[in-house]
Amino acid sequence: MLSVRVYDADSMYPIVEAHVRFYAVKHGSMHAKAFEDVRHPMKMEPMRVTSPNDDLGAVLYTSIPTCATHHIDYHSPILPPSKRRLGPEDGRVLSSSGFVLDPCGMDLREHDSYTGSQDELRCVVCGETYTTVVNLIQHIQYNQHMERHDDVPVIGSHQELDVKALFKDRSKRSSPRTMKRVEGEMVAATDSGTNSGADTKIDIDLPAPWYEEYRAYLKQANIEIICVVEAIDPIMSGTFQALQSYTIDDIEFGAEFAPCILADKEGGKKDIGRLGRWFVGRSAVGRSVKVDLDSFHDVVNVPETEKIG
């Protein structure tokens, strides 16, 4: 997920009908000195918004800090090409397998396939379309059973398809190797915590964080991400836009925004603007809540979950 936190600091005159959009601009190598006099095409590719859902207008309530998120999925314009070649559902079915539908230039979201809103996969035998790999596998296995029962010739039927070879099985994962420190060095241990006999020192290359490939692609393609918040000014009744540009130096990987809401210790006192904190409302117990602008941009690291296999 790519997240941006949005907040309207003027809570006394909140903006009306705010909504958010994302765009990706791939600059590439156009800023190198060797290409100073060369004209380059530049394309702003829309980035679908997951939350708030852009199918519902991506509407924001900006009087409280809100995170707008983009899911970097199979259709995302900032997905590394190596990941795109692996196919949807984190590479469970290859893009070149013939089972993946061509988006035909449409800006789609993989989440919509998971919820049944769009078909993303097709059977290469009969042409039936399906939302997820699980549904497609069930279709193939059921038809294989029926075709064997009806003595349908193998050639040209679903019986030709090898499900295990075509689709990766997410349920199969190799056991993670347990590491422990012995005399200042890392050694492997069995499930019980000790090896048979003496602990044996091993040389192991720990995997790089999952986001390193994404970081490298954003840097190599020189991608700029533009966030646009559009709303109506309550005083002048005019539409305005707030734009913010983000590059690789502005993105924190493996982190999420830290909490920035404070509870007023003195119930009911609305000391607006004190110490950079702004009154935004009150809770059910009658105490006001405030936004700590000093920690608005703070982030905290998210524990990394390694994928084995």
C-alpha positions as CSV (number, residue, x, y, z in Angstrom):
1,M,0.0,0.0,0.0
2,L,1.0,3.6,-0.7
3,S,-0.5,6.0,1.8
4,V,-0.8,9.7,2.1
5,R,-2.2,11.5,5.1
6,V,-4.6,14.4,4.4
7,Y,-5.9,17.1,6.8
8,D,-7.6,20.4,6.6
9,A,-5.9,22.6,9.3
10,D,-8.7,25.2,9.2
11,S,-11.3,23.2,11.0
12,M,-13.5,26.3,11.7
13,Y,-14.3,26.6,8.0
14,P,-13.9,23.0,6.6
15,I,-13.8,22.4,2.9
16,V,-16.8,20.8,1.3
17,E,-17.0,17.6,-0.8
18,A,-13.3,16.9,-0.7
19,H,-12.0,14.0,-2.8
20,V,-8.6,12.7,-3.7
21,R,-6.7,11.4,-6.8
22,F,-3.3,10.0,-7.5
23,Y,-1.1,10.2,-10.6
24,A,2.2,8.6,-11.5
25,V,4.7,10.5,-13.7
26,K,7.6,8.5,-15.1
27,H,10.4,10.9,-15.9
28,G,13.0,8.2,-16.7
29,S,16.4,9.5,-17.8
30,M,15.1,12.7,-19.5
31,H,16.8,14.9,-16.9
32,A,20.3,13.6,-17.7
33,K,22.6,16.1,-19.3
34,A,22.9,14.0,-22.4
35,F,19.2,14.5,-23.1
36,E,18.9,18.2,-22.3
37,D,17.9,19.1,-25.9
38,V,15.8,16.0,-26.6
39,R,12.1,16.1,-26.4
40,H,10.5,13.3,-24.4
41,P,6.9,12.2,-24.1
42,M,5.5,12.5,-20.6
43,K,2.4,10.7,-19.5
44,M,0.5,11.0,-16.2
45,E,-0.9,7.6,-15.4
46,P,-3.9,7.5,-13.0
47,M,-3.4,5.5,-9.9
48,R,-6.6,3.9,-8.5
49,V,-7.5,4.9,-5.0
50,T,-8.4,2.0,-2.6
51,S,-9.4,4.0,0.4
52,P,-11.5,6.0,0.2
53,N,-12.9,3.9,-2.6
54,D,-12.7,5.8,-5.9
55,D,-15.7,3.9,-7.2
56,L,-17.7,6.0,-4.6
57,G,-15.9,9.2,-5.5
58,A,-12.9,8.9,-3.1
59,V,-14.6,11.4,-0.8
60,L,-12.7,12.6,2.2
61,Y,-13.7,14.2,5.6
62,T,-10.7,16.4,6.0
63,S,-11.4,17.8,9.4
64,I,-9.8,14.7,10.9
65,P,-6.5,13.3,9.6
66,T,-7.3,10.7,6.9
67,C,-5.0,8.3,5.0
68,A,-5.7,8.0,1.3
69,T,-4.2,4.7,0.0
70,H,-3.3,3.2,-3.3
71,H,-2.8,-0.6,-3.6
72,I,0.3,-1.5,-5.6
73,D,-1.3,-4.4,-7.4
74,Y,-1.0,-6.1,-10.8
75,H,-2.6,-3.1,-12.5
76,S,-0.7,-0.4,-10.7
77,P,1.4,1.9,-12.8
78,I,4.2,1.9,-10.2
79,L,4.5,-1.9,-10.1
80,P,8.0,-3.1,-11.1
81,P,8.0,-4.8,-14.5
82,S,9.5,-7.9,-13.0
83,K,6.5,-8.2,-10.7
84,R,4.0,-7.5,-13.6
85,R,5.5,-10.4,-15.6
86,L,4.7,-12.8,-12.7
87,G,1.0,-12.0,-13.1
88,P,-1.9,-11.2,-10.7
89,E,-2.3,-12.5,-7.2
90,D,1.3,-12.1,-6.4
91,G,2.5,-14.2,-9.3
92,R,0.2,-17.2,-8.8
93,V,-0.6,-17.3,-12.5
94,L,1.9,-16.0,-15.1
95,S,0.8,-13.1,-17.4
96,S,2.0,-15.0,-20.4
97,S,0.0,-18.2,-19.5
98,G,-3.0,-17.1,-21.6
99,F,-5.3,-17.2,-18.5
100,V,-4.9,-13.5,-17.7
101,L,-7.3,-11.1,-19.5
102,D,-5.8,-8.1,-21.2
103,P,-7.0,-4.9,-19.4
104,C,-7.1,-3.2,-22.9
105,G,-5.7,0.1,-21.4
106,M,-8.3,0.3,-18.7
107,D,-7.2,1.5,-15.2
108,L,-8.3,-1.5,-13.1
109,R,-7.9,-2.6,-9.5
110,E,-7.1,-6.2,-8.5
111,H,-9.2,-5.8,-5.4
112,D,-12.3,-5.6,-7.6
113,S,-11.6,-9.1,-8.8
114,Y,-11.4,-10.4,-5.2
115,T,-14.9,-9.0,-4.5
116,G,-16.5,-10.3,-7.7
117,S,-16.8,-6.9,-9.4
118,Q,-14.7,-7.8,-12.4
119,D,-13.4,-10.9,-14.2
120,E,-9.6,-11.0,-14.5
121,L,-8.9,-14.5,-15.7
122,R,-10.2,-16.7,-18.5
123,C,-10.2,-20.4,-19.2
124,V,-8.1,-21.0,-22.3
125,V,-10.2,-24.0,-23.3
126,C,-13.8,-22.8,-23.1
127,G,-13.3,-19.0,-22.7
128,E,-15.3,-18.7,-19.4
129,T,-14.1,-15.8,-17.3
130,Y,-13.5,-15.8,-13.5
131,T,-12.5,-13.4,-10.8
132,T,-9.8,-15.3,-8.9
133,V,-7.4,-18.2,-9.4
134,V,-9.3,-20.3,-6.9
135,N,-12.5,-20.0,-9.0
136,L,-10.7,-20.8,-12.2
137,I,-9.1,-23.9,-10.7
138,Q,-12.5,-25.1,-9.4
139,H,-13.9,-24.6,-12.9
140,I,-11.1,-26.6,-14.5
141,Q,-11.2,-29.5,-12.0
142,Y,-14.9,-29.8,-12.2
143,N,-14.9,-29.9,-16.0
144,Q,-12.1,-32.5,-15.9
145,H,-14.2,-34.7,-13.7
146,M,-17.2,-34.4,-16.0
147,E,-15.2,-34.9,-19.2
148,R,-13.6,-38.1,-17.8
149,H,-17.0,-39.3,-16.7
150,D,-18.5,-38.6,-20.2
151,D,-15.4,-40.1,-22.0
152,V,-14.6,-36.8,-23.7
153,P,-11.4,-36.9,-25.8
154,V,-8.4,-35.4,-23.9
155,I,-7.2,-33.3,-26.8
156,G,-8.9,-29.9,-26.8
157,S,-10.6,-30.5,-23.4
158,H,-9.9,-29.3,-19.9
159,Q,-8.2,-32.6,-19.2
160,E,-5.1,-31.2,-21.1
161,L,-4.6,-28.6,-18.3
162,D,-2.2,-29.5,-15.5
163,V,-3.4,-27.4,-12.6
164,K,-0.4,-28.0,-10.4
165,A,2.0,-26.9,-13.1
166,L,0.0,-23.8,-14.2
167,F,-0.9,-22.3,-10.8
168,K,1.2,-21.8,-7.8
169,D,-0.1,-23.4,-4.6
170,R,0.0,-20.7,-1.9
171,S,-0.6,-23.3,0.8
172,K,2.8,-24.9,0.3
173,R,5.5,-23.0,2.2
174,S,8.8,-24.3,3.3
175,S,9.5,-24.3,7.0
176,P,11.2,-21.1,8.2
177,R,14.7,-21.7,9.5
178,T,15.1,-20.8,13.1
179,M,18.2,-18.8,14.0
180,K,19.9,-18.3,17.3
181,R,23.0,-16.7,18.5
182,V,25.9,-18.8,19.9
183,E,29.0,-17.1,21.0
184,G,28.1,-13.9,19.1
185,E,27.4,-15.7,15.8
186,M,24.1,-16.9,14.3
187,V,23.6,-20.6,14.0
188,A,20.7,-22.8,12.8
189,A,18.5,-24.7,15.3
190,T,15.9,-27.4,15.1
191,D,12.3,-26.9,16.1
192,S,13.1,-27.9,19.6
193,G,15.7,-25.1,19.8
194,T,18.8,-27.3,19.6
195,N,20.6,-29.2,16.9
196,S,21.4,-32.9,17.1
197,G,24.9,-32.8,18.6
198,A,26.8,-29.5,18.7
199,D,25.3,-26.4,17.1
200,T,26.7,-26.0,13.6
201,K,27.6,-22.5,12.3
202,I,26.2,-21.7,8.9
203,D,26.7,-18.9,6.4
204,I,23.3,-17.6,5.3
205,D,22.2,-14.6,3.2
206,L,19.2,-13.0,4.9
207,P,16.6,-11.9,2.3
208,A,16.4,-8.2,1.5
209,P,13.2,-6.4,2.6
210,W,10.2,-7.0,0.3
211,Y,10.1,-3.4,-0.7
212,E,13.6,-3.1,-2.0
213,E,12.5,-4.1,-5.5
214,Y,9.8,-1.3,-5.4
215,R,12.3,1.2,-4.1
216,A,14.8,0.3,-6.9
217,Y,12.1,0.7,-9.6
218,L,10.8,4.0,-8.3
219,K,14.4,5.3,-8.4
220,Q,15.4,3.8,-11.8
221,A,12.2,5.0,-13.6
222,N,12.5,8.4,-11.8
223,I,8.8,8.2,-10.8
224,E,7.0,11.2,-9.3
225,I,3.7,10.6,-7.5
226,I,1.2,13.5,-7.4
227,C,-1.6,13.6,-4.9
228,V,-4.5,15.9,-5.8
229,V,-7.1,16.9,-3.2
230,E,-10.0,18.8,-4.8
231,A,-12.8,20.5,-2.8
232,I,-15.1,23.5,-2.6
233,D,-14.1,26.5,-0.5
234,P,-16.9,27.2,2.0
235,I,-16.4,31.0,1.9
236,M,-16.1,31.7,-1.8
237,S,-17.9,28.6,-3.0
238,G,-15.2,28.1,-5.6
239,T,-13.5,24.8,-6.5
240,F,-9.8,24.6,-5.7
241,Q,-7.1,21.9,-5.7
242,A,-4.3,21.2,-3.4
243,L,-1.4,19.3,-5.1
244,Q,1.5,17.6,-3.4
245,S,4.4,15.9,-5.3
246,Y,6.3,12.9,-3.9
247,T,9.5,11.4,-5.1
248,I,11.7,8.5,-3.8
249,D,13.2,10.8,-1.2
250,D,9.8,11.5,0.3
251,I,8.6,7.9,0.7
252,E,9.1,5.9,3.9
253,F,9.2,2.2,3.1
254,G,8.1,-0.5,5.6
255,A,6.3,2.1,7.7
256,E,2.9,3.6,8.5
257,F,1.7,6.9,9.9
258,A,2.0,7.2,13.6
259,P,-1.1,8.4,15.6
260,C,-1.4,12.2,15.9
261,I,-4.7,12.7,17.7
262,L,-4.6,14.0,21.3
263,A,-7.4,14.0,23.9
264,D,-7.9,17.2,25.9
265,K,-7.0,16.5,29.5
266,E,-9.2,19.4,30.6
267,G,-12.6,18.4,29.4
268,G,-14.5,20.9,27.3
269,K,-11.7,23.5,27.0
270,K,-11.2,24.5,23.4
271,D,-7.7,26.1,23.4
272,I,-7.5,26.3,19.6
273,G,-4.0,26.6,18.2
274,R,-2.1,26.0,21.4
275,L,1.3,24.4,20.8
276,G,0.4,23.7,17.2
277,R,-2.6,21.6,18.1
278,W,-6.0,22.3,16.7
279,F,-9.4,21.4,18.1
280,V,-11.4,19.1,15.8
281,G,-14.3,17.9,17.8
282,R,-15.3,16.1,21.0
283,S,-15.7,12.5,22.1
284,A,-18.7,10.7,23.5
285,V,-17.6,11.6,27.1
286,G,-17.6,15.3,26.3
287,R,-13.9,15.9,25.9
288,S,-12.4,17.6,22.9
289,V,-9.9,15.9,20.6
290,K,-7.0,17.6,18.9
291,V,-4.5,17.1,16.1
292,D,-0.9,17.3,17.1
293,L,0.6,18.9,14.0
294,D,4.1,18.3,15.3
295,S,3.7,14.6,14.8
296,F,1.4,14.7,11.7
297,H,4.2,13.5,9.4
298,D,5.7,10.9,11.9
299,V,5.8,7.3,10.9
300,V,6.5,4.0,12.7
301,N,8.0,0.9,11.3
302,V,5.8,-2.0,10.5
303,P,7.0,-5.5,11.5
304,E,8.0,-7.2,8.3
305,T,6.3,-10.5,7.5
306,E,8.5,-12.7,5.4
307,K,7.0,-14.9,2.7
308,I,8.6,-18.3,2.7
309,G,8.8,-20.3,-0.5
